[in-house]
Amino acid sequence: MTQHRTNTKAAVIFDLDGVIVDTAKFHFQAWKKLANDLGFDFTKEQNEQLKGVSRVESLKKILRWGNMELSEEEFNRQMALKNENYLGYVEKMDESEILPGVRKILDYLKQNNIPFALGSASKNARRILKQINLYDDFDAIVDGTDVSKAKPDPEVFLIAAVRLGVQAHNCVVFEDALAGVQAANAGNMTSIGIGSASVLGEADHVFNDFTEIELEFIENLLRNEK
């Protein structure tokens, strides 16, 4: 990772899935295989409800939808199988998976010495960042191995702020899930939703994707955070 940058009070925190890369499609394929192997189906609509939800809670939801119960041993085995399948997709990722407009924002932050961190529930976040060649760009990485409370609890973002050396209220958070937006708001941070305004209406600002965000908007936002 890059050396910690100083000379600014403002900082930016990014979620990973659905913000920097779209790994939701890989999660969907892996969860669908799990459900099909257990004898029931799993839809894209159901997959949407798993955004920002931990692997354990996701499997609990899927089993409820399939009206199925598993022993603790089988539950853990299925969870491991799902992750194995998911990682099979992750290992094929490269820089082409970075979502449009993201690199422009990251380059702007680096050029202007604005520190930025990753704040993700994913335990595979570091591996994914390495696959897409962004790992060394981040000043701090906080993932599922660092936290005990899931979003909408702000823990992941608060830890990121501490590691960046900035006050929580001076942080801007990019999120694609409602739980993530709520976590940013609970942490007294500026929340920017990436996705549908009908879903992310609690965010301070909402954009469909990063291609809609002008650098001038980022500049003004960060100036207000200092």
QUIRA-V829559 format. One record per pair of residues at least 24 apart in sequence whose ideal C-beta (glycine too) atoms are under 8 Angstrom apart, sorted by the first residue. I is the first residue (numbers start at 1). J is the second residue. D is the distance in whole Angstrom. If there is no record, write none. Layout:
BEGIN
I/J/D  I/J/D
END
This chain:
BEGIN
1/135/7  1/136/6  1/137/8  1/138/6  1/139/6  1/140/7  1/141/7  2/110/8  2/136/6  2/137/6  2/138/7  2/139/6  4/115/7  4/139/6  4/164/8  4/165/7  5/113/5  5/114/7  5/115/5  5/139/6  6/113/8  6/165/8  7/113/6  8/113/6  8/114/6  8/115/7  8/166/8  8/222/8  8/226/7  9/166/6  9/167/7  9/170/5  9/225/7  9/226/5  10/114/6  10/166/7  10/170/5  10/171/8  10/172/7  10/222/4  10/223/8  10/225/4  10/226/5  11/114/7  11/115/5  11/116/6  11/117/7  11/161/7  11/164/5  11/166/4  11/170/6  11/171/5  11/172/7  12/109/6  12/114/6  12/115/8  12/116/4  12/117/8  12/171/7  12/172/5  12/173/8  12/174/7  12/222/8  13/116/7  13/117/5  13/118/7  13/119/5  13/157/6  13/160/5  13/161/7  13/164/8  13/171/6  13/172/7  13/173/5  13/174/7  13/184/8  13/189/7  14/116/7  14/117/7  14/118/6  14/119/7  14/173/8  14/174/5  15/52/8  15/118/8  15/119/6  15/120/6  15/173/8  15/174/6  15/175/5  15/176/6  15/177/7  15/180/5  16/118/6  16/120/4  16/122/6  16/125/5  16/128/6  16/129/8  16/143/8  17/51/8  17/120/7  17/122/6  17/176/7  18/51/7  18/176/3  18/177/7  18/194/7  18/195/7  19/99/7  19/102/8  19/174/5  19/175/7  19/176/5  19/194/5  20/98/6  20/99/6  20/102/5  20/118/8  20/132/8  20/134/7  21/93/7  21/97/5  21/98/6  21/99/6  21/128/6  21/132/6  22/97/7  22/99/6  23/86/8  23/89/8  23/90/7  23/122/8  23/128/7  24/51/7  26/86/6  26/89/4  26/90/6  27/86/6  29/85/8  29/89/7  30/82/5  30/83/8  30/85/4  30/86/4  30/89/7  31/58/7  31/62/6  31/82/6  33/82/8  33/85/6  34/59/8  34/62/7  34/78/6  34/81/7  34/82/5  34/85/8  35/62/6  35/66/6  38/66/6  38/68/6  38/78/7  39/66/8  39/68/8  40/65/8  40/66/4  40/67/8  40/68/7  42/66/8  51/176/7  51/177/4  51/178/8  51/179/7  52/121/6  52/150/8  52/151/5  52/177/4  52/178/8  52/179/4  52/180/5  53/121/8  53/150/7  53/179/7  54/121/6  54/144/7  54/150/5  55/79/6  55/82/7  55/83/7  55/123/8  57/150/7  83/124/8  86/124/7  87/124/7  87/127/8  90/124/6  90/127/6  90/128/6  90/131/6  91/131/7  93/128/7  93/131/4  93/132/6  94/131/7  94/132/7  94/133/8  95/132/5  95/133/5  97/131/8  97/132/6  98/132/6  98/134/7  99/209/7  99/210/6  100/209/6  100/210/6  100/211/5  101/209/6  101/210/3  101/211/4  101/212/8  101/213/7  102/210/5  104/210/7  104/215/7  105/210/6  105/213/7  105/215/8  105/218/6  106/134/7  106/137/6  108/215/5  108/218/6  109/218/8  110/137/7  112/219/8  112/222/8  114/222/6  115/139/4  115/140/8  115/164/5  115/165/8  115/166/7  116/164/8  117/141/7  117/142/6  117/160/4  117/161/8  117/163/6  117/164/5  118/142/7  118/143/7  118/160/7  119/156/5  119/157/5  119/159/8  119/160/4  119/173/7  120/144/7  120/156/7  121/147/7  121/150/6  121/151/6  121/156/7  139/163/8  139/164/6  140/164/5  150/179/8  151/177/7  151/179/4  151/180/5  151/182/7  151/183/4  152/178/8  152/179/5  152/180/8  152/182/4  152/183/5  152/186/6  153/183/6  153/186/7  154/183/5  154/184/7  154/186/4  154/187/3  154/189/8  155/183/8  156/183/7  157/183/6  157/184/6  157/187/5  157/189/6  158/187/5  161/187/8  161/189/8  169/225/8  170/225/5  170/226/7  171/225/7  172/221/6  172/222/7  172/225/6  175/200/8  175/203/7  176/200/8  178/202/7  190/221/7  190/225/7
END
